[in-house]
């Protein structure tokens, strides 16, 4: 399951990627700041079923594939269900 924080983060990423050519969207993806890249990578690993370890070693600049970003956006945002809560 994903948190609302994950959902709002992915909506922000999807809006940031926008539309246009593949090259333009990839360029916008690579311009994410370091913390957003780390968070997106952790979500990609969760969706792909890869184990995420505690961060012990930092790696330099990482390139995120557009396909991976789109996969996690579609996986998480495609499963959103809104449920009505009983209000007193």
Phi, psi and omega in degrees: 000155183241151180273166175296330176298318177297315182296312181294325177297315181291328174296317177299316179296315181297318178295323180292325178291322177061209181241183180117195182291158179301318181297320179293318179293320177296320179297318178294324179297318182288345180273001177299148177288167188302317182292321178293322177298315181299317181294319179294319179297318178298320178292321177300316179297319179297316182294321181280354178079020179270143181289135178253120181267160173299144183287112179246332184225129179271138177254152180298202182299128184248139176262126179260132179285139178301322180299320179293318179297316179294324178300311183290324177297312180294321181295313185280311183286336179285347183251012182291130175236136176255125179247142179278126178268142177289127180250136181282000000 
